Amino acid sequence: MNFSFFKNLPVLYFYLISIVSFVIANIVRDQSITIYYIVLLIGIVSFFVGIMRRVKSK
């Protein structure tokens, strides 16, 4: 699998993905706990990827 498109994404997109993931996680928390944890994990990972990319760019 080629994940080179992640290298070209601006840092802002990772922060937006994390915010959207946290909002979706809060919406689906009562309906499905499995989807809640999956989306929450996506949000946390994308947030930390954004932080790491920002630190590397400075």
PDBQT receptor file of N, H, CA, C and O in Angstrom, charges set to zero:
ATOM      1  N   MET A   1       0.836  -1.180   0.000  1.00  0.00    +0.000 N 
ATOM      2  CA  MET A   1       0.000   0.000   0.000  1.00  0.00    +0.000 C 
ATOM      3  C   MET A   1       0.880   1.242   0.000  1.00  0.00    +0.000 C 
ATOM      4  O   MET A   1       1.913   1.298   0.668  1.00  0.00    +0.000 OA
ATOM      5  N   ASN A   2       0.451   2.215  -0.755  1.00  0.00    +0.000 N 
ATOM      6  H   ASN A   2      -0.387   2.169  -1.298  1.00  0.00    +0.000 HD
ATOM      7  CA  ASN A   2       1.219   3.444  -0.891  1.00  0.00    +0.000 C 
ATOM      8  C   ASN A   2       0.534   4.555  -0.093  1.00  0.00    +0.000 C 
ATOM      9  O   ASN A   2      -0.550   5.010  -0.455  1.00  0.00    +0.000 OA
ATOM     10  N   PHE A   3       1.166   4.980   0.979  1.00  0.00    +0.000 N 
ATOM     11  H   PHE A   3       2.048   4.610   1.274  1.00  0.00    +0.000 HD
ATOM     12  CA  PHE A   3       0.603   6.018   1.835  1.00  0.00    +0.000 C 
ATOM     13  C   PHE A   3       1.320   7.347   1.650  1.00  0.00    +0.000 C 
ATOM     14  O   PHE A   3       1.405   8.139   2.588  1.00  0.00    +0.000 OA
ATOM     15  N   SER A   4       1.834   7.598   0.460  1.00  0.00    +0.000 N 
ATOM     16  H   SER A   4       1.765   6.954  -0.302  1.00  0.00    +0.000 HD
ATOM     17  CA  SER A   4       2.587   8.827   0.233  1.00  0.00    +0.000 C 
ATOM     18  C   SER A   4       1.696  10.067   0.264  1.00  0.00    +0.000 C 
ATOM     19  O   SER A   4       2.195  11.175   0.459  1.00  0.00    +0.000 OA
ATOM     20  N   PHE A   5       0.385   9.899   0.073  1.00  0.00    +0.000 N 
ATOM     21  H   PHE A   5      -0.021   8.999  -0.086  1.00  0.00    +0.000 HD
ATOM     22  CA  PHE A   5      -0.495  11.065   0.117  1.00  0.00    +0.000 C 
ATOM     23  C   PHE A   5      -0.582  11.645   1.526  1.00  0.00    +0.000 C 
ATOM     24  O   PHE A   5      -0.926  12.818   1.676  1.00  0.00    +0.000 OA
ATOM     25  N   PHE A   6      -0.280  10.854   2.571  1.00  0.00    +0.000 N 
ATOM     26  H   PHE A   6      -0.001   9.902   2.449  1.00  0.00    +0.000 HD
ATOM     27  CA  PHE A   6      -0.256  11.390   3.930  1.00  0.00    +0.000 C 
ATOM     28  C   PHE A   6       0.875  12.390   4.113  1.00  0.00    +0.000 C 
ATOM     29  O   PHE A   6       0.752  13.333   4.895  1.00  0.00    +0.000 OA
ATOM     30  N   LYS A   7       1.971  12.192   3.400  1.00  0.00    +0.000 N 
ATOM     31  H   LYS A   7       2.071  11.426   2.764  1.00  0.00    +0.000 HD
ATOM     32  CA  LYS A   7       3.106  13.100   3.519  1.00  0.00    +0.000 C 
ATOM     33  C   LYS A   7       2.801  14.460   2.918  1.00  0.00    +0.000 C 
ATOM     34  O   LYS A   7       3.401  15.459   3.315  1.00  0.00    +0.000 OA
ATOM     35  N   ASN A   8       1.873  14.512   1.963  1.00  0.00    +0.000 N 
ATOM     36  H   ASN A   8       1.387  13.700   1.641  1.00  0.00    +0.000 HD
ATOM     37  CA  ASN A   8       1.569  15.764   1.278  1.00  0.00    +0.000 C 
ATOM     38  C   ASN A   8       0.412  16.529   1.918  1.00  0.00    +0.000 C 
ATOM     39  O   ASN A   8       0.145  17.668   1.535  1.00  0.00    +0.000 OA
ATOM     40  N   LEU A   9      -0.276  15.926   2.882  1.00  0.00    +0.000 N 
ATOM     41  H   LEU A   9      -0.059  15.001   3.194  1.00  0.00    +0.000 HD
ATOM     42  CA  LEU A   9      -1.392  16.614   3.526  1.00  0.00    +0.000 C 
ATOM     43  C   LEU A   9      -0.880  17.703   4.468  1.00  0.00    +0.000 C 
ATOM     44  O   LEU A   9       0.075  17.480   5.212  1.00  0.00    +0.000 OA
ATOM     45  N   PRO A  10      -1.503  18.865   4.439  1.00  0.00    +0.000 N 
ATOM     46  CA  PRO A  10      -1.127  19.901   5.409  1.00  0.00    +0.000 C 
ATOM     47  C   PRO A  10      -1.507  19.480   6.835  1.00  0.00    +0.000 C 
ATOM     48  O   PRO A  10      -2.401  18.657   7.034  1.00  0.00    +0.000 OA
ATOM     49  N   VAL A  11      -0.826  20.047   7.798  1.00  0.00    +0.000 N 
ATOM     50  H   VAL A  11      -0.100  20.715   7.636  1.00  0.00    +0.000 HD
ATOM     51  CA  VAL A  11      -1.051  19.708   9.204  1.00  0.00    +0.000 C 
ATOM     52  C   VAL A  11      -2.473  20.057   9.622  1.00  0.00    +0.000 C 
ATOM     53  O   VAL A  11      -3.065  19.372  10.456  1.00  0.00    +0.000 OA
ATOM     54  N   LEU A  12      -3.012  21.104   9.056  1.00  0.00    +0.000 N 
ATOM     55  H   LEU A  12      -2.531  21.661   8.379  1.00  0.00    +0.000 HD
ATOM     56  CA  LEU A  12      -4.361  21.539   9.409  1.00  0.00    +0.000 C 
ATOM     57  C   LEU A  12      -5.395  20.448   9.149  1.00  0.00    +0.000 C 
ATOM     58  O   LEU A  12      -6.362  20.330   9.902  1.00  0.00    +0.000 OA
ATOM     59  N   TYR A  13      -5.212  19.652   8.105  1.00  0.00    +0.000 N 
ATOM     60  H   TYR A  13      -4.426  19.748   7.493  1.00  0.00    +0.000 HD
ATOM     61  CA  TYR A  13      -6.153  18.573   7.800  1.00  0.00    +0.000 C 
ATOM     62  C   TYR A  13      -6.171  17.519   8.903  1.00  0.00    +0.000 C 
ATOM     63  O   TYR A  13      -7.230  16.971   9.209  1.00  0.00    +0.000 OA
ATOM     64  N   PHE A  14      -5.036  17.229   9.494  1.00  0.00    +0.000 N 
ATOM     65  H   PHE A  14      -4.176  17.674   9.245  1.00  0.00    +0.000 HD
ATOM     66  CA  PHE A  14      -5.007  16.258  10.585  1.00  0.00    +0.000 C 
ATOM     67  C   PHE A  14      -5.762  16.787  11.799  1.00  0.00    +0.000 C 
ATOM     68  O   PHE A  14      -6.455  16.030  12.479  1.00  0.00    +0.000 OA
ATOM     69  N   TYR A  15      -5.632  18.080  12.075  1.00  0.00    +0.000 N 
ATOM     70  H   TYR A  15      -5.070  18.696  11.523  1.00  0.00    +0.000 HD
ATOM     71  CA  TYR A  15      -6.387  18.664  13.181  1.00  0.00    +0.000 C 
ATOM     72  C   TYR A  15      -7.887  18.664  12.887  1.00  0.00    +0.000 C 
ATOM     73  O   TYR A  15      -8.691  18.396  13.779  1.00  0.00    +0.000 OA
ATOM     74  N   LEU A  16      -8.267  18.960  11.651  1.00  0.00    +0.000 N 
ATOM     75  H   LEU A  16      -7.614  19.178  10.926  1.00  0.00    +0.000 HD
ATOM     76  CA  LEU A  16      -9.686  18.933  11.288  1.00  0.00    +0.000 C 
ATOM     77  C   LEU A  16     -10.254  17.522  11.373  1.00  0.00    +0.000 C 
ATOM     78  O   LEU A  16     -11.382  17.331  11.828  1.00  0.00    +0.000 OA
ATOM     79  N   ILE A  17      -9.479  16.538  10.937  1.00  0.00    +0.000 N 
ATOM     80  H   ILE A  17      -8.563  16.693  10.567  1.00  0.00    +0.000 HD
ATOM     81  CA  ILE A  17      -9.921  15.145  11.035  1.00  0.00    +0.000 C 
ATOM     82  C   ILE A  17     -10.121  14.762  12.497  1.00  0.00    +0.000 C 
ATOM     83  O   ILE A  17     -11.081  14.066  12.827  1.00  0.00    +0.000 OA
ATOM     84  N   SER A  18      -9.236  15.205  13.368  1.00  0.00    +0.000 N 
ATOM     85  H   SER A  18      -8.456  15.771  13.100  1.00  0.00    +0.000 HD
ATOM     86  CA  SER A  18      -9.374  14.865  14.782  1.00  0.00    +0.000 C 
ATOM     87  C   SER A  18     -10.604  15.531  15.395  1.00  0.00    +0.000 C 
ATOM     88  O   SER A  18     -11.306  14.907  16.191  1.00  0.00    +0.000 OA
ATOM     89  N   ILE A  19     -10.875  16.775  15.042  1.00  0.00    +0.000 N 
ATOM     90  H   ILE A  19     -10.305  17.283  14.396  1.00  0.00    +0.000 HD
ATOM     91  CA  ILE A  19     -12.058  17.462  15.578  1.00  0.00    +0.000 C 
ATOM     92  C   ILE A  19     -13.334  16.791  15.105  1.00  0.00    +0.000 C 
ATOM     93  O   ILE A  19     -14.248  16.556  15.895  1.00  0.00    +0.000 OA
ATOM     94  N   VAL A  20     -13.400  16.480  13.812  1.00  0.00    +0.000 N 
ATOM     95  H   VAL A  20     -12.657  16.671  13.169  1.00  0.00    +0.000 HD
ATOM     96  CA  VAL A  20     -14.584  15.809  13.267  1.00  0.00    +0.000 C 
ATOM     97  C   VAL A  20     -14.751  14.431  13.906  1.00  0.00    +0.000 C 
ATOM     98  O   VAL A  20     -15.873  14.016  14.194  1.00  0.00    +0.000 OA
ATOM     99  N   SER A  21     -13.659  13.729  14.125  1.00  0.00    +0.000 N 
ATOM    100  H   SER A  21     -12.747  14.066  13.891  1.00  0.00    +0.000 HD
ATOM    101  CA  SER A  21     -13.733  12.406  14.754  1.00  0.00    +0.000 C 
ATOM    102  C   SER A  21     -14.258  12.502  16.184  1.00  0.00    +0.000 C 
ATOM    103  O   SER A  21     -15.066  11.673  16.602  1.00  0.00    +0.000 OA
ATOM    104  N   PHE A  22     -13.808  13.500  16.933  1.00  0.00    +0.000 N 
ATOM    105  H   PHE A  22     -13.151  14.173  16.593  1.00  0.00    +0.000 HD
ATOM    106  CA  PHE A  22     -14.292  13.658  18.302  1.00  0.00    +0.000 C 
ATOM    107  C   PHE A  22     -15.785  14.003  18.331  1.00  0.00    +0.000 C 
ATOM    108  O   PHE A  22     -16.515  13.526  19.200  1.00  0.00    +0.000 OA
ATOM    109  N   VAL A  23     -16.229  14.819  17.396  1.00  0.00    +0.000 N 
ATOM    110  H   VAL A  23     -15.635  15.206  16.691  1.00  0.00    +0.000 HD
ATOM    111  CA  VAL A  23     -17.651  15.171  17.339  1.00  0.00    +0.000 C 
ATOM    112  C   VAL A  23     -18.486  13.945  16.987  1.00  0.00    +0.000 C 
ATOM    113  O   VAL A  23     -19.514  13.688  17.614  1.00  0.00    +0.000 OA
ATOM    114  N   ILE A  24     -18.042  13.187  15.981  1.00  0.00    +0.000 N 
ATOM    115  H   ILE A  24     -17.207  13.395  15.472  1.00  0.00    +0.000 HD
ATOM    116  CA  ILE A  24     -18.775  11.974  15.591  1.00  0.00    +0.000 C 
ATOM    117  C   ILE A  24     -18.769  10.962  16.734  1.00  0.00    +0.000 C 
ATOM    118  O   ILE A  24     -19.773  10.292  16.974  1.00  0.00    +0.000 OA
ATOM    119  N   ALA A  25     -17.651  10.850  17.433  1.00  0.00    +0.000 N 
ATOM    120  H   ALA A  25     -16.835  11.394  17.237  1.00  0.00    +0.000 HD
ATOM    121  CA  ALA A  25     -17.580   9.915  18.558  1.00  0.00    +0.000 C 
ATOM    122  C   ALA A  25     -18.586  10.286  19.643  1.00  0.00    +0.000 C 
ATOM    123  O   ALA A  25     -19.218   9.405  20.226  1.00  0.00    +0.000 OA
ATOM    124  N   ASN A  26     -18.740  11.566  19.916  1.00  0.00    +0.000 N 
ATOM    125  H   ASN A  26     -18.227  12.282  19.442  1.00  0.00    +0.000 HD
ATOM    126  CA  ASN A  26     -19.716  11.976  20.927  1.00  0.00    +0.000 C 
ATOM    127  C   ASN A  26     -21.146  11.755  20.471  1.00  0.00    +0.000 C 
ATOM    128  O   ASN A  26     -22.026  11.507  21.295  1.00  0.00    +0.000 OA
ATOM    129  N   ILE A  27     -21.391  11.841  19.173  1.00  0.00    +0.000 N 
ATOM    130  H   ILE A  27     -20.676  12.043  18.504  1.00  0.00    +0.000 HD
ATOM    131  CA  ILE A  27     -22.744  11.617  18.658  1.00  0.00    +0.000 C 
ATOM    132  C   ILE A  27     -23.122  10.144  18.736  1.00  0.00    +0.000 C 
ATOM    133  O   ILE A  27     -24.247   9.819  19.117  1.00  0.00    +0.000 OA
ATOM    134  N   VAL A  28     -22.199   9.245  18.382  1.00  0.00    +0.000 N 
ATOM    135  H   VAL A  28     -21.286   9.510  18.073  1.00  0.00    +0.000 HD
ATOM    136  CA  VAL A  28     -22.527   7.814  18.324  1.00  0.00    +0.000 C 
ATOM    137  C   VAL A  28     -22.230   7.081  19.628  1.00  0.00    +0.000 C 
ATOM    138  O   VAL A  28     -22.346   5.856  19.679  1.00  0.00    +0.000 OA
ATOM    139  N   ARG A  29     -21.857   7.787  20.662  1.00  0.00    +0.000 N 
ATOM    140  H   ARG A  29     -21.763   8.781  20.620  1.00  0.00    +0.000 HD
ATOM    141  CA  ARG A  29     -21.485   7.143  21.925  1.00  0.00    +0.000 C 
ATOM    142  C   ARG A  29     -22.616   6.294  22.494  1.00  0.00    +0.000 C 
ATOM    143  O   ARG A  29     -22.357   5.207  23.009  1.00  0.00    +0.000 OA
ATOM    144  N   ASP A  30     -23.843   6.752  22.416  1.00  0.00    +0.000 N 
ATOM    145  H   ASP A  30     -24.053   7.636  21.998  1.00  0.00    +0.000 HD
ATOM    146  CA  ASP A  30     -24.966   6.014  22.990  1.00  0.00    +0.000 C 
ATOM    147  C   ASP A  30     -25.450   4.880  22.089  1.00  0.00    +0.000 C 
ATOM    148  O   ASP A  30     -25.996   3.894  22.583  1.00  0.00    +0.000 OA
ATOM    149  N   GLN A  31     -25.257   5.007  20.781  1.00  0.00    +0.000 N 
ATOM    150  H   GLN A  31     -24.813   5.808  20.380  1.00  0.00    +0.000 HD
ATOM    151  CA  GLN A  31     -25.756   3.993  19.861  1.00  0.00    +0.000 C 
ATOM    152  C   GLN A  31     -24.851   2.766  19.792  1.00  0.00    +0.000 C 
ATOM    153  O   GLN A  31     -25.333   1.636  19.868  1.00  0.00    +0.000 OA
ATOM    154  N   SER A  32     -23.548   2.978  19.651  1.00  0.00    +0.000 N 
ATOM    155  H   SER A  32     -23.156   3.896  19.590  1.00  0.00    +0.000 HD
ATOM    156  CA  SER A  32     -22.621   1.856  19.474  1.00  0.00    +0.000 C 
ATOM    157  C   SER A  32     -21.293   2.182  20.147  1.00  0.00    +0.000 C 
ATOM    158  O   SER A  32     -20.586   3.105  19.743  1.00  0.00    +0.000 OA
ATOM    159  N   ILE A  33     -20.971   1.422  21.163  1.00  0.00    +0.000 N 
ATOM    160  H   ILE A  33     -21.545   0.672  21.492  1.00  0.00    +0.000 HD
ATOM    161  CA  ILE A  33     -19.738   1.683  21.913  1.00  0.00    +0.000 C 
ATOM    162  C   ILE A  33     -18.508   1.288  21.101  1.00  0.00    +0.000 C 
ATOM    163  O   ILE A  33     -17.441   1.879  21.271  1.00  0.00    +0.000 OA
ATOM    164  N   THR A  34     -18.645   0.292  20.217  1.00  0.00    +0.000 N 
ATOM    165  H   THR A  34     -19.512  -0.188  20.080  1.00  0.00    +0.000 HD
ATOM    166  CA  THR A  34     -17.513  -0.129  19.389  1.00  0.00    +0.000 C 
ATOM    167  C   THR A  34     -17.130   0.955  18.401  1.00  0.00    +0.000 C 
ATOM    168  O   THR A  34     -15.951   1.280  18.259  1.00  0.00    +0.000 OA
ATOM    169  N   ILE A  35     -18.112   1.515  17.719  1.00  0.00    +0.000 N 
ATOM    170  H   ILE A  35     -19.070   1.250  17.834  1.00  0.00    +0.000 HD
ATOM    171  CA  ILE A  35     -17.847   2.597  16.767  1.00  0.00    +0.000 C 
ATOM    172  C   ILE A  35     -17.319   3.820  17.505  1.00  0.00    +0.000 C 
ATOM    173  O   ILE A  35     -16.473   4.546  16.984  1.00  0.00    +0.000 OA
ATOM    174  N   TYR A  36     -17.812   4.045  18.704  1.00  0.00    +0.000 N 
ATOM    175  H   TYR A  36     -18.499   3.455  19.127  1.00  0.00    +0.000 HD
ATOM    176  CA  TYR A  36     -17.330   5.165  19.516  1.00  0.00    +0.000 C 
ATOM    177  C   TYR A  36     -15.828   5.063  19.750  1.00  0.00    +0.000 C 
ATOM    178  O   TYR A  36     -15.099   6.036  19.557  1.00  0.00    +0.000 OA
ATOM    179  N   TYR A  37     -15.370   3.896  20.163  1.00  0.00    +0.000 N 
ATOM    180  H   TYR A  37     -15.963   3.106  20.320  1.00  0.00    +0.000 HD
ATOM    181  CA  TYR A  37     -13.940   3.733  20.440  1.00  0.00    +0.000 C 
ATOM    182  C   TYR A  37     -13.097   3.762  19.173  1.00  0.00    +0.000 C 
ATOM    183  O   TYR A  37     -11.971   4.258  19.197  1.00  0.00    +0.000 OA
ATOM    184  N   ILE A  38     -13.616   3.244  18.077  1.00  0.00    +0.000 N 
ATOM    185  H   ILE A  38     -14.530   2.840  18.058  1.00  0.00    +0.000 HD
ATOM    186  CA  ILE A  38     -12.876   3.281  16.811  1.00  0.00    +0.000 C 
ATOM    187  C   ILE A  38     -12.693   4.719  16.346  1.00  0.00    +0.000 C 
ATOM    188  O   ILE A  38     -11.586   5.120  15.984  1.00  0.00    +0.000 OA
ATOM    189  N   VAL A  39     -13.765   5.490  16.353  1.00  0.00    +0.000 N 
ATOM    190  H   VAL A  39     -14.663   5.165  16.646  1.00  0.00    +0.000 HD
ATOM    191  CA  VAL A  39     -13.696   6.885  15.902  1.00  0.00    +0.000 C 
ATOM    192  C   VAL A  39     -12.872   7.721  16.879  1.00  0.00    +0.000 C 
ATOM    193  O   VAL A  39     -12.148   8.625  16.462  1.00  0.00    +0.000 OA
ATOM    194  N   LEU A  40     -12.977   7.431  18.156  1.00  0.00    +0.000 N 
ATOM    195  H   LEU A  40     -13.565   6.698  18.495  1.00  0.00    +0.000 HD
ATOM    196  CA  LEU A  40     -12.169   8.136  19.151  1.00  0.00    +0.000 C 
ATOM    197  C   LEU A  40     -10.683   7.860  18.938  1.00  0.00    +0.000 C 
ATOM    198  O   LEU A  40      -9.860   8.769  19.051  1.00  0.00    +0.000 OA
ATOM    199  N   LEU A  41     -10.343   6.629  18.635  1.00  0.00    +0.000 N 
ATOM    200  H   LEU A  41     -11.011   5.891  18.543  1.00  0.00    +0.000 HD
ATOM    201  CA  LEU A  41      -8.951   6.276  18.365  1.00  0.00    +0.000 C 
ATOM    202  C   LEU A  41      -8.437   6.967  17.107  1.00  0.00    +0.000 C 
ATOM    203  O   LEU A  41      -7.292   7.416  17.069  1.00  0.00    +0.000 OA
ATOM    204  N   ILE A  42      -9.279   7.054  16.075  1.00  0.00    +0.000 N 
ATOM    205  H   ILE A  42     -10.209   6.689  16.106  1.00  0.00    +0.000 HD
ATOM    206  CA  ILE A  42      -8.894   7.774  14.857  1.00  0.00    +0.000 C 
ATOM    207  C   ILE A  42      -8.617   9.240  15.174  1.00  0.00    +0.000 C 
ATOM    208  O   ILE A  42      -7.657   9.816  14.663  1.00  0.00    +0.000 OA
ATOM    209  N   GLY A  43      -9.448   9.842  16.009  1.00  0.00    +0.000 N 
ATOM    210  H   GLY A  43     -10.229   9.375  16.425  1.00  0.00    +0.000 HD
ATOM    211  CA  GLY A  43      -9.251  11.234  16.388  1.00  0.00    +0.000 C 
ATOM    212  C   GLY A  43      -7.969  11.459  17.167  1.00  0.00    +0.000 C 
ATOM    213  O   GLY A  43      -7.252  12.430  16.928  1.00  0.00    +0.000 OA
ATOM    214  N   ILE A  44      -7.684  10.567  18.093  1.00  0.00    +0.000 N 
ATOM    215  H   ILE A  44      -8.267   9.778  18.287  1.00  0.00    +0.000 HD
ATOM    216  CA  ILE A  44      -6.461  10.704  18.894  1.00  0.00    +0.000 C 
ATOM    217  C   ILE A  44      -5.222  10.525  18.032  1.00  0.00    +0.000 C 
ATOM    218  O   ILE A  44      -4.263  11.288  18.147  1.00  0.00    +0.000 OA
ATOM    219  N   VAL A  45      -5.242   9.510  17.166  1.00  0.00    +0.000 N 
ATOM    220  H   VAL A  45      -6.021   8.889  17.074  1.00  0.00    +0.000 HD
ATOM    221  CA  VAL A  45      -4.085   9.249  16.302  1.00  0.00    +0.000 C 
ATOM    222  C   VAL A  45      -3.856  10.409  15.346  1.00  0.00    +0.000 C 
ATOM    223  O   VAL A  45      -2.719  10.844  15.167  1.00  0.00    +0.000 OA
ATOM    224  N   SER A  46      -4.922  10.920  14.728  1.00  0.00    +0.000 N 
ATOM    225  H   SER A  46      -5.846  10.566  14.873  1.00  0.00    +0.000 HD
ATOM    226  CA  SER A  46      -4.742  12.019  13.780  1.00  0.00    +0.000 C 
ATOM    227  C   SER A  46      -4.263  13.289  14.489  1.00  0.00    +0.000 C 
ATOM    228  O   SER A  46      -3.503  14.065  13.910  1.00  0.00    +0.000 OA
ATOM    229  N   PHE A  47      -4.693  13.507  15.721  1.00  0.00    +0.000 N 
ATOM    230  H   PHE A  47      -5.310  12.876  16.192  1.00  0.00    +0.000 HD
ATOM    231  CA  PHE A  47      -4.213  14.664  16.475  1.00  0.00    +0.000 C 
ATOM    232  C   PHE A  47      -2.712  14.564  16.735  1.00  0.00    +0.000 C 
ATOM    233  O   PHE A  47      -1.977  15.530  16.534  1.00  0.00    +0.000 OA
ATOM    234  N   PHE A  48      -2.262  13.399  17.178  1.00  0.00    +0.000 N 
ATOM    235  H   PHE A  48      -2.859  12.613  17.341  1.00  0.00    +0.000 HD
ATOM    236  CA  PHE A  48      -0.836  13.246  17.466  1.00  0.00    +0.000 C 
ATOM    237  C   PHE A  48       0.009  13.227  16.199  1.00  0.00    +0.000 C 
ATOM    238  O   PHE A  48       1.157  13.671  16.222  1.00  0.00    +0.000 OA
ATOM    239  N   VAL A  49      -0.533  12.722  15.099  1.00  0.00    +0.000 N 
ATOM    240  H   VAL A  49      -1.466  12.361  15.081  1.00  0.00    +0.000 HD
ATOM    241  CA  VAL A  49       0.196  12.799  13.825  1.00  0.00    +0.000 C 
ATOM    242  C   VAL A  49       0.350  14.260  13.415  1.00  0.00    +0.000 C 
ATOM    243  O   VAL A  49       1.405  14.658  12.922  1.00  0.00    +0.000 OA
ATOM    244  N   GLY A  50      -0.693  15.058  13.613  1.00  0.00    +0.000 N 
ATOM    245  H   GLY A  50      -1.551  14.734  14.013  1.00  0.00    +0.000 HD
ATOM    246  CA  GLY A  50      -0.612  16.484  13.315  1.00  0.00    +0.000 C 
ATOM    247  C   GLY A  50       0.418  17.195  14.171  1.00  0.00    +0.000 C 
ATOM    248  O   GLY A  50       1.150  18.057  13.684  1.00  0.00    +0.000 OA
ATOM    249  N   ILE A  51       0.478  16.835  15.450  1.00  0.00    +0.000 N 
ATOM    250  H   ILE A  51      -0.117  16.135  15.846  1.00  0.00    +0.000 HD
ATOM    251  CA  ILE A  51       1.479  17.437  16.335  1.00  0.00    +0.000 C 
ATOM    252  C   ILE A  51       2.885  17.051  15.900  1.00  0.00    +0.000 C 
ATOM    253  O   ILE A  51       3.777  17.897  15.851  1.00  0.00    +0.000 OA
ATOM    254  N   MET A  52       3.085  15.782  15.587  1.00  0.00    +0.000 N 
ATOM    255  H   MET A  52       2.360  15.094  15.628  1.00  0.00    +0.000 HD
ATOM    256  CA  MET A  52       4.418  15.321  15.182  1.00  0.00    +0.000 C 
ATOM    257  C   MET A  52       4.854  15.973  13.871  1.00  0.00    +0.000 C 
ATOM    258  O   MET A  52       6.022  16.330  13.715  1.00  0.00    +0.000 OA
ATOM    259  N   ARG A  53       3.932  16.128  12.937  1.00  0.00    +0.000 N 
ATOM    260  H   ARG A  53       2.983  15.838  13.064  1.00  0.00    +0.000 HD
ATOM    261  CA  ARG A  53       4.276  16.775  11.670  1.00  0.00    +0.000 C 
ATOM    262  C   ARG A  53       4.597  18.242  11.886  1.00  0.00    +0.000 C 
ATOM    263  O   ARG A  53       5.481  18.788  11.228  1.00  0.00    +0.000 OA
ATOM    264  N   ARG A  54       3.887  18.884  12.803  1.00  0.00    +0.000 N 
ATOM    265  H   ARG A  54       3.168  18.440  13.339  1.00  0.00    +0.000 HD
ATOM    266  CA  ARG A  54       4.148  20.300  13.079  1.00  0.00    +0.000 C 
ATOM    267  C   ARG A  54       5.514  20.483  13.737  1.00  0.00    +0.000 C 
ATOM    268  O   ARG A  54       6.240  21.420  13.406  1.00  0.00    +0.000 OA
ATOM    269  N   VAL A  55       5.862  19.610  14.652  1.00  0.00    +0.000 N 
ATOM    270  H   VAL A  55       5.273  18.849  14.922  1.00  0.00    +0.000 HD
ATOM    271  CA  VAL A  55       7.161  19.701  15.324  1.00  0.00    +0.000 C 
ATOM    272  C   VAL A  55       8.284  19.458  14.325  1.00  0.00    +0.000 C 
ATOM    273  O   VAL A  55       9.317  20.125  14.384  1.00  0.00    +0.000 OA
ATOM    274  N   LYS A  56       8.098  18.520  13.417  1.00  0.00    +0.000 N 
ATOM    275  H   LYS A  56       7.259  17.978  13.369  1.00  0.00    +0.000 HD
ATOM    276  CA  LYS A  56       9.132  18.227  12.421  1.00  0.00    +0.000 C 
ATOM    277  C   LYS A  56       9.301  19.355  11.414  1.00  0.00    +0.000 C 
ATOM    278  O   LYS A  56      10.394  19.546  10.881  1.00  0.00    +0.000 OA
ATOM    279  N   SER A  57       8.234  20.107  11.144  1.00  0.00    +0.000 N 
ATOM    280  H   SER A  57       7.346  19.952  11.577  1.00  0.00    +0.000 HD
ATOM    281  CA  SER A  57       8.318  21.165  10.137  1.00  0.00    +0.000 C 
ATOM    282  C   SER A  57       9.023  22.415  10.660  1.00  0.00    +0.000 C 
ATOM    283  O   SER A  57       9.462  23.246   9.866  1.00  0.00    +0.000 OA
ATOM    284  N   LYS A  58       9.140  22.562  11.965  1.00  0.00    +0.000 N 
ATOM    285  H   LYS A  58       8.784  21.886  12.611  1.00  0.00    +0.000 HD
ATOM    286  CA  LYS A  58       9.793  23.753  12.524  1.00  0.00    +0.000 C 
ATOM    287  C   LYS A  58      11.278  23.605  12.556  1.00  0.00    +0.000 C 
ATOM    288  O   LYS A  58      11.980  24.515  12.997  1.00  0.00    +0.000 OA
TER     289      LYS A  58
